[in-house]
Amino acid sequence: MTKYTELRYPLGSQVKAGIDTLNNLHLNTECSMADDIEDLADFADILVSAHAPASVGDIRLNAAAKDAEFRTYSIGVVTDYIDKAREYPKVKQINLHFGMKRWTQRGGEGDYQLQIEGIREIAEYCDSYDLELVLENLNAYWSGIEGASWDEVDWTERNEAFGMSPEEWIAICEDVDRANVGLCLDSSHTCTYAHKFAPEQREERVLAFLNRPELIRHVHWNDNYLYDDRGQNDSHAALNRGTLPTEMHRKIKYLDATLLMEHFHGIDVLREELAFIDTL
């Protein structure tokens, strides 16, 4: 068993863990969407990735929007963010949320081919700064119907992003077909998607996100609840506190990818998580 300090790439945790905790435990970090990237000078030596914004205020960005003006605006917000991220010399990856197929706001209707073209445009911008772009699988949106049974929901009327299913997530990366583009696996998001299926199918559905491990270059490593209603939410539970399969955690640990525990529930819980990782 490989200890967390001996992984292929240094393990990461969130900025809110604090610089002293991160340094003492030999952890890297990422600028999340909740962080202001211009305020992270203290973390410059361990800041290795940055999460591009998915919204501006209450407006959800959409690089796949059929509304050309809004699509251009959405891509511009991301490239402006990349300009800020590249000022940190250790940042090598930009994390990107997919655009929307359906959304209730402006620019809410998206097109698959426009999504591919939008990602290629952002990827080219990243490549000019020697940055990698990683595409994150998105969650299913249960807001307003929490607790609904998997077989009661008409998903054709719900908000929906590209890249929610493992098959489409992988296909988009293949269709973009750029050397500096890979996948970001969010293990909590896989669970919200799996809740669209009967309980006996859910383990297969989350493990399907690991069918093309060579494409996965970054992980937002969280636990979630595969068999009760809490898993309809993007819970970002501590590792080994939810019910995602241990097999999934083990496979994540040994991916050729940077790994970020995308949550912080206190130093004691973090130490428990690190001990769990060491057992995998």
Buried (B, 14 or more C-beta within 10 A) or exposed (E): EEEBEEBEBBBBBBBEBBBEBBEEBEBBBBBBBEBEBEEBEEBEBBBBBBBBBBBEEEBBBBBBBEBEEBBEBBBEBBBEBBEBBBEBEEBBBBBBBBBBBBBEEEBBEBBBEBBBBBBBBBBEBBBEEEBBBBBBBBBBBBEEEEEEEBEEBEEEEBBBBBBBBBEBBBBBBEBBEBEBBBBBBBBBBBBBBBBBBEEEEBBEBBBBBBEBBEBBBBBBBBBBBBBEEBBBBBBBBBBBBBBBBEEBBEBBBEBEBBBBBBBBBEEEBBEBBBEBBBEB
